[in-house]
Amino acid sequence: MRVSGVLRLLALIFAIITTWIFVRSYMSFSMKTIRLPRWLVPPPTKEIQVVKYKCGLTKPCPANHFAFKICSGAANVVGPSMCFEGHTIMSPVKNNVGRGLNIALVNGTTGAVLGQRAFDMYSGDVKHLVKFLKEIPGGALVLVASYDDPGTKMNDESRKLFSDLGSSYAKQLGFRDSWVFIGTKDLRGKSPFEQFLKNSPDTNKYEGWPELLEMEGCLPPKPF
């Protein structure tokens, strides 16, 4: 009985091992030989890569032109941003923007950043803005982006100074309006680089504020 039991056990083990080898060989052979028709095989997916250029533009600027992008603030939540020639001059990430008017000065020939500053136009003193505008050097480009409230403290003198820089909307800039602008000192005529949205309950995108503005493009040296 003992010899018979051992033989049965060996036979069972042999059968299991033989079956396992056969199944493994069959599966390996099937995987190597079975080929699906091409029309059943889905084509490989191609990742679409969007090429971005300086300041996130979708097209490169011509030679001897400056890439720029200016965004106003969104309500009183997200601050404005300014990019010039691939360099972020002002943004919430850099922590150098503020409520009111955010202004950067750029050399109109070389593109070098000359300075930047934020002016509180809700509770600040407009005389600081007036002094800043009067001291803008000749040939400098003036980049402006609003945030929250750019107009409460504006007076006739500051409005005229912005108008002299080429603004078409400075005279009507008011409480919580959205505004982006590029101008220069002693400009003859009006700047083509300006966008403006009036604060109006009928058209506001946000509760109490109009939609943010984005302006981007290419500037030639001394564009005005």
Disulfide bonds with the S-S distance in Angstrom:
Cys55-Cys83 2.14
Cys61-Cys218 2.06
